[in-house]
Structure formats: C-alpha cells, structure tokens
Amino acid sequence: MADVNRQGPTPSRRGNEPIAPLTNGNRRGTVPIRRNVEDHRDPYIPEESYRGTVICRECHAVHANERWSLDEKIYKEALRLPEVRYVTCPACQKLNDKQPGGIVTLTSDFIPEHREEILNLIRNEDVRARNVNPLERVMEIREDGREIVVTTTNEKLAQRLGRAVHRAYNGHVEYQWLDDSKQARVNWSR
C-alpha cells in the first residue's frame, strides 16, 4: 500500500479533526481532508450572495439560485432576462490575478514515459469538477521533464487531483495547507 502522509498542523478549529478514510478498490488508506474550509474566507468570494441573475463576462458562467453553473441552456435563458448583471466570476478573477487556491506538484522518473496519460487524467478531473462547480478549474499546467506542476483555482480541486493521481499510479502523496489561507499544496512522487 502506498504511503500517504500529512504535513503541517492539523487544519481543524478544534485541532483534533479526524482524517477521512479513502477507499480505493481493495486498498484502504487515509487521506487528510481539510474539514474547515469555511473557516478561512476566500477573498474572491463576495461576503453577500449576488442578487438576481449574474453572468460572468469572461467564461459565461451563470450565478442563479445561489450557485454557479456553466450549463449552456441556463446561459441562453439568462441572456433573455430583463435584469441581468455582468461580473467577473471568482474563478476568472483568480485566473486573471494568477492567484491559485491549490498547487499540485507531480515528480517522478515515471512521468516522461506516461506524460499523456497523466495529462489526460488531469484534464478529465478538471472537466468533472467544472461540471459540478464552475469555480473549480485548472489554471495552468507546467511541465519540466520529470515534473508536472498544476495550479488550480481552489484547494478542493488540488486535493481531488492528488487523489486521482494517487489512485491511478499509487506512489506517495502529501497534503499541506497554509495556515492563513485556503491554499493547498499537494505533492505526489513515485
């Protein structure tokens, strides 16, 4: 079984939050999942919810009924509404400001040989995450021989990518959170 470790202080308010179990087929391990993500406010998410229907002027995500959606049908319906406001959604703001919520570093001699497989896995997870929550996006993928660095708009997608790579290729994965923000660092090696 692969080794899964956690670095840094326990990110819980109480300091003793349990580590969530991860089930992977017949393998069972533990992966630390940050339980208090709401404790660290994301400066890109407005404190008060948007009123009415809002469309992102860059990605065309629609905010209605207190959630963002990238559904083309919802977008076309929103365009017909009389009072639509245009804003830049939090994900596009982070992309423009180059402020990642997560950084995933994959390091291995295994990477050059399996580069396309790994990149496809990352892209597929990005699409799945975006379909559920359009604010979760891969910002950038940088490659350098035996290393791939992926930046994401939030910490949840970084964790998700770390779990997906670990599930597919085993290895060693570490999850770290900065104390004063929601930013996560995920390091995978094999």
C-alpha positions in Angstrom: 0.0 0.0 0.0 1.2 3.5 -0.8 2.3 5.8 1.9 0.0 8.8 2.5 1.3 11.5 4.9 0.1 14.9 6.1 2.4 17.8 6.7 1.9 20.8 9.0 -0.5 21.5 11.8 -4.0 19.9 11.9 -6.1 22.4 10.0 -9.1 22.0 12.3 -10.6 24.6 14.6 -10.5 22.0 17.4 -7.1 20.7 16.5 -8.3 17.1 16.6 -10.3 16.6 13.4 -10.2 13.0 12.2 -8.6 12.0 9.0 -11.2 10.9 6.5 -10.9 7.3 5.1 -10.2 6.8 1.4 -11.4 3.6 -0.1 -9.7 2.6 -3.3 -10.9 -0.8 -4.5 -9.4 -3.3 -2.1 -6.9 -0.9 -0.8 -7.8 1.3 2.2 -5.7 4.2 3.3 -6.2 7.6 4.9 -6.1 10.9 3.2 -6.3 14.1 5.2 -9.3 16.2 4.1 -9.5 19.7 5.4 -12.8 19.9 7.2 -12.8 23.7 8.0 -12.5 25.2 4.6 -15.2 27.7 5.5 -13.1 29.0 8.4 -10.6 30.6 6.0 -12.6 33.0 3.9 -11.8 33.2 0.2 -11.2 36.8 -0.6 -12.5 36.2 -4.1 -16.0 35.0 -3.0 -18.2 38.0 -2.0 -19.5 38.0 1.5 -23.0 38.6 0.4 -24.5 36.5 -2.3 -25.2 38.0 -5.7 -28.8 39.2 -6.0 -30.7 38.2 -9.1 -29.1 36.5 -12.1 -25.4 37.3 -12.8 -23.3 36.2 -15.8 -19.6 36.1 -15.9 -18.4 38.3 -18.7 -15.4 36.1 -19.4 -16.5 32.4 -19.1 -20.3 32.9 -19.3 -20.9 31.0 -16.0 -24.3 31.9 -14.6 -25.0 32.6 -11.0 -28.6 32.0 -10.2 -30.3 30.4 -7.1 -27.2 30.9 -5.1 -24.9 28.7 -7.3 -22.7 29.0 -10.4 -23.4 26.9 -13.5 -21.7 26.5 -16.9 -24.8 25.0 -18.5 -25.3 26.5 -22.0 -29.1 26.2 -21.7 -29.1 28.2 -18.5 -26.8 30.8 -20.1 -29.1 31.3 -23.1 -32.1 31.6 -20.8 -30.3 34.1 -18.6 -29.5 36.3 -21.6 -33.2 36.8 -22.2 -33.9 38.0 -18.7 -34.6 41.8 -18.4 -32.3 42.4 -15.4 -29.0 40.5 -15.8 -25.8 41.8 -14.3 -22.4 41.1 -15.7 -19.5 40.5 -13.4 -16.2 38.5 -13.4 -16.7 35.3 -11.5 -14.3 34.4 -8.7 -12.6 31.7 -10.8 -11.9 34.1 -13.7 -10.7 36.7 -11.1 -8.2 34.2 -9.7 -7.1 33.3 -13.3 -6.6 37.0 -14.1 -4.7 37.7 -10.9 -2.7 34.4 -11.1 -3.7 33.6 -7.5 -4.1 29.8 -7.2 -6.0 28.1 -4.5 -4.1 24.9 -5.0 -0.7 23.8 -6.3 -0.2 20.2 -7.3 3.4 19.0 -7.9 3.9 15.6 -9.5 7.5 14.4 -9.5 8.8 11.1 -10.8 11.0 9.4 -13.4 7.8 7.7 -14.4 6.3 11.0 -15.8 8.1 11.3 -19.2 7.0 7.8 -20.1 3.4 8.3 -19.0 3.1 12.0 -19.7 0.0 11.9 -21.9 -1.9 9.5 -19.6 -1.2 11.8 -16.6 -2.2 15.0 -18.5 -5.4 13.3 -19.7 -6.2 12.3 -16.2 -5.7 15.9 -15.0 -7.9 17.3 -17.9 -10.7 14.7 -17.2 -10.7 15.6 -13.5 -10.8 19.3 -14.4 -13.9 18.7 -16.7 -15.7 16.6 -14.0 -15.0 19.2 -11.3 -16.1 22.1 -13.5 -19.4 20.4 -14.3 -20.2 20.2 -10.6 -18.7 23.6 -9.6 -17.5 26.0 -12.4 -15.4 27.8 -9.8 -13.1 24.7 -9.6 -10.7 24.9 -12.5 -7.2 24.1 -13.6 -5.4 27.4 -14.1 -2.2 26.2 -15.6 -0.2 23.0 -16.3 3.6 23.4 -16.4 5.8 20.5 -17.5 9.5 20.1 -16.9 10.8 16.7 -17.7 10.1 14.6 -14.7 7.8 17.1 -13.1 4.4 18.5 -13.7 3.0 21.4 -11.7 -0.7 22.1 -11.9 -2.3 25.3 -10.3 -6.0 25.2 -9.5 -8.5 27.9 -8.5 -9.3 26.2 -5.2 -7.9 23.8 -2.7 -10.6 21.2 -3.3 -9.6 20.6 -6.9 -5.9 20.3 -5.9 -6.9 17.6 -3.4 -9.0 15.9 -6.0 -6.1 15.8 -8.5 -3.8 14.4 -5.8 -6.3 11.6 -5.0 -6.8 10.8 -8.7 -3.1 10.5 -9.5 -2.5 8.5 -6.3 -5.5 6.2 -7.2 -4.2 5.7 -10.7 -0.5 5.4 -10.1 0.0 4.8 -6.3 3.2 6.5 -5.1 3.4 8.9 -2.2 1.2 11.9 -1.7 1.3 14.8 0.8 -1.3 17.4 1.5 -0.3 20.7 3.1 -2.4 23.9 3.9 -1.1 27.3 4.5 -2.2 28.4 8.0 -3.5 31.8 7.0 -5.3 30.9 3.8 -7.3 28.3 1.9 -4.3 27.5 -0.4 -3.4 23.8 -0.5 -0.2 22.2 -1.7 -0.3 18.6 -2.9 2.9 16.8 -3.6 2.9 13.4 -5.4 6.0 11.3 -6.1 6.8 7.8 -7.2 
